[in-house]
Amino acid sequence: MRMEYIQLNILELLEIYGEEQLQERLSSFVCPKNRDVEDFIQHKAIEFAKQRVAISHLVFSMTTPPVLVGYFTLANKFISITGTVLSKTLQRKILKFSQYDKELERYIVSMPLIAQLGKNFAPEAKEMITGKTLLNMACDKIQEAQFIIGGKAAYIECANNEKLYAFYTDSQFVSFGQRKCDKDELVEESILVQMLKYFKN
């Protein structure tokens, strides 16, 4: 039987349940494989949403009762991309949505960031959704927004390990850079790999 899901904007839930009740629900989210994903949803997601810095979308199973199976967080950021790291085809496509600095040989682009992507590994939820499904949901949500405001690409920043790199590569993300982790990011690696996806549709 195919599992069905419902996605809810954290701001909608905040309005319905209030901050205290929603915070209690989010505190049950468990992600031992990524401490930063767990820490964000438990301690930062509500405040980031209230400030409109980044909006989390909670994914629930359409079961009785509904189970919080995962979430993704979207934000809009300016990024700088070295032109030479992209294929000539991708350079031409990105140029439509960016400004090119000839002196620095870099594209300056405003682009949606999939800031967080995480499965809930609590016993009642951990087998109910795949990372691939969550990523597709995040990309679909971005394309919905870009249908209204324009744009054709999104990017992620992931820990520098082969498994995650392969996960995003399989979904047509390509690497364009790296950055050092901030002090408040709870990741084992000190470097994050930056990868972007250009949507064909």
C-alpha positions as CSV (number, residue, x, y, z in Angstrom):
1,M,0.0,0.0,0.0
2,R,1.3,3.4,-1.0
3,M,1.8,5.8,1.9
4,E,0.1,9.2,1.5
5,Y,1.3,12.4,3.1
6,I,0.2,16.0,3.9
7,Q,2.6,18.9,4.0
8,L,1.9,21.8,6.4
9,N,3.6,25.1,6.7
10,I,4.9,25.7,10.2
11,L,3.3,29.1,10.3
12,E,-0.1,27.5,9.7
13,L,0.5,25.1,12.5
14,L,1.7,28.0,14.8
15,E,-1.6,29.8,14.1
16,I,-3.7,26.8,14.8
17,Y,-2.0,25.3,17.9
18,G,0.1,28.1,19.4
19,E,3.8,28.1,20.1
20,E,3.8,26.0,23.2
21,Q,1.8,23.1,21.9
22,L,3.6,23.1,18.6
23,Q,7.0,23.2,20.3
24,E,6.0,20.2,22.3
25,R,5.2,18.3,19.1
26,L,8.4,19.3,17.5
27,S,10.5,18.2,20.5
28,S,9.6,14.6,19.7
29,F,11.4,14.7,16.4
30,V,14.5,12.5,16.4
31,C,17.3,12.4,13.9
32,P,20.5,10.8,15.4
33,K,22.1,10.6,12.0
34,N,22.1,14.5,11.8
35,R,22.3,16.4,15.0
36,D,21.9,19.7,13.1
37,V,18.6,18.6,11.6
38,E,17.3,17.5,15.0
39,D,18.5,20.7,16.8
40,F,17.0,23.0,14.2
41,I,13.5,21.6,14.3
42,Q,13.5,21.3,18.1
43,H,15.0,24.7,18.9
44,K,15.1,27.1,16.0
45,A,12.4,26.4,13.4
46,I,9.6,28.3,15.0
47,E,11.7,31.5,15.6
48,F,13.2,31.4,12.1
49,A,9.6,31.1,10.7
50,K,8.3,33.9,12.8
51,Q,11.1,36.1,11.5
52,R,10.5,34.8,7.9
53,V,14.2,33.9,7.8
54,A,13.4,30.3,6.8
55,I,10.1,28.4,6.6
56,S,9.9,24.8,7.6
57,H,7.3,22.5,6.0
58,L,6.3,19.5,8.2
59,V,5.3,16.3,6.5
60,F,2.7,14.1,8.2
61,S,1.5,10.6,7.3
62,M,-2.2,10.5,6.4
63,T,-2.8,7.8,9.0
64,T,-4.9,7.8,12.2
65,P,-3.4,9.4,14.1
66,P,-1.1,11.4,11.7
67,V,2.6,10.9,12.3
68,L,5.3,13.6,11.8
69,V,7.6,11.7,9.4
70,G,9.9,14.4,8.3
71,Y,10.4,18.0,7.3
72,F,12.2,20.4,5.0
73,T,13.1,24.0,5.4
74,L,13.4,26.6,2.6
75,A,15.0,30.0,2.5
76,N,16.1,32.4,-0.1
77,K,19.8,33.3,-0.3
78,F,22.3,35.1,-2.4
79,I,25.2,32.9,-3.4
80,S,28.4,33.4,-5.4
81,I,29.3,30.7,-7.9
82,T,32.7,30.5,-9.7
83,G,31.8,30.3,-13.4
84,T,34.5,27.8,-14.3
85,V,33.1,25.1,-12.1
86,L,29.9,24.8,-14.1
87,S,29.4,23.3,-17.5
88,K,29.1,25.8,-20.3
89,T,25.4,24.8,-20.7
90,L,24.7,25.4,-17.1
91,Q,26.6,28.7,-17.2
92,R,24.3,29.9,-19.9
93,K,21.2,28.8,-18.0
94,I,22.3,30.4,-14.7
95,L,23.3,33.6,-16.4
96,K,19.6,34.3,-17.1
97,F,18.9,34.5,-13.3
98,S,22.1,36.1,-12.1
99,Q,24.6,38.9,-12.4
100,Y,28.1,38.1,-13.6
101,D,31.1,39.8,-12.0
102,K,33.8,39.8,-14.8
103,E,36.6,40.7,-12.4
104,L,35.9,37.9,-10.0
105,E,34.6,35.6,-12.7
106,R,31.6,34.7,-10.5
107,Y,27.9,34.6,-10.8
108,I,25.9,36.4,-8.1
109,V,22.5,34.6,-7.8
110,S,19.4,34.8,-5.6
111,M,18.3,31.2,-5.2
112,P,16.2,29.1,-2.9
113,L,18.1,27.0,-0.4
114,I,16.9,23.7,0.9
115,A,18.3,24.6,4.3
116,Q,17.2,21.5,6.2
117,L,16.0,18.1,5.1
118,G,15.3,15.4,7.7
119,K,13.5,12.2,8.4
120,N,12.0,11.5,11.8
121,F,13.7,8.4,13.3
122,A,11.3,8.1,16.2
123,P,10.1,4.5,16.4
124,E,6.6,5.3,15.1
125,A,7.9,7.2,12.1
126,K,11.3,6.1,10.9
127,E,10.1,3.6,8.2
128,M,7.3,5.8,6.9
129,I,9.1,8.0,4.4
130,T,12.3,8.1,2.4
131,G,14.9,10.9,2.0
132,K,14.2,10.8,-1.7
133,T,10.5,11.5,-1.2
134,L,11.3,14.4,1.1
135,L,13.8,15.9,-1.3
136,N,11.2,15.6,-4.2
137,M,8.7,17.4,-2.0
138,A,11.1,20.2,-1.3
139,C,11.9,20.6,-5.0
140,D,8.2,20.6,-5.9
141,K,7.5,23.3,-3.3
142,I,10.3,25.5,-4.7
143,Q,9.0,25.0,-8.3
144,E,5.5,26.0,-7.1
145,A,7.0,29.3,-5.8
146,Q,9.1,29.8,-8.9
147,F,6.0,29.4,-11.1
148,I,4.7,32.6,-9.4
149,I,7.9,34.6,-9.0
150,G,10.3,33.1,-11.5
151,G,13.5,31.1,-11.2
152,K,14.7,27.7,-12.3
153,A,17.2,26.4,-9.7
154,A,17.7,25.6,-6.1
155,Y,20.7,24.6,-4.0
156,I,21.7,22.7,-0.9
157,E,24.6,22.5,1.5
158,C,25.5,19.0,2.7
159,A,28.1,17.4,4.9
160,N,31.2,16.4,3.0
161,N,30.7,12.7,2.8
162,E,30.3,10.3,-0.1
163,K,26.9,8.9,0.9
164,L,25.2,12.4,1.0
165,Y,27.1,13.5,-2.1
166,A,25.8,10.4,-4.0
167,F,22.2,11.0,-2.6
168,Y,22.1,14.5,-4.1
169,T,23.9,13.6,-7.3
170,D,21.3,10.9,-8.0
171,S,18.7,13.7,-7.9
172,Q,20.7,15.8,-10.5
173,F,22.4,18.2,-8.1
174,V,25.9,19.3,-9.2
175,S,28.7,20.6,-7.0
176,F,29.7,24.3,-7.3
177,G,31.6,25.1,-4.1
178,Q,32.3,24.6,-0.5
179,R,32.1,26.6,2.7
180,K,33.2,26.3,6.3
181,C,30.6,25.4,8.9
182,D,29.3,28.1,11.2
183,K,30.0,27.6,14.9
184,D,26.3,26.8,15.6
185,E,26.0,24.1,13.0
186,L,26.1,20.7,14.6
187,V,27.9,18.7,11.9
188,E,30.9,16.4,12.2
189,E,32.6,17.7,9.1
190,S,34.0,21.3,9.1
191,I,33.2,21.7,5.4
192,L,29.9,21.8,3.7
193,V,29.6,20.9,0.0
194,Q,27.4,23.3,-2.0
195,M,25.3,21.7,-4.8
196,L,22.7,23.1,-7.2
197,K,19.9,21.7,-9.3
198,Y,18.5,23.4,-12.5
199,F,14.9,22.4,-13.0
200,K,14.1,21.3,-16.5
201,N,10.4,22.1,-16.3
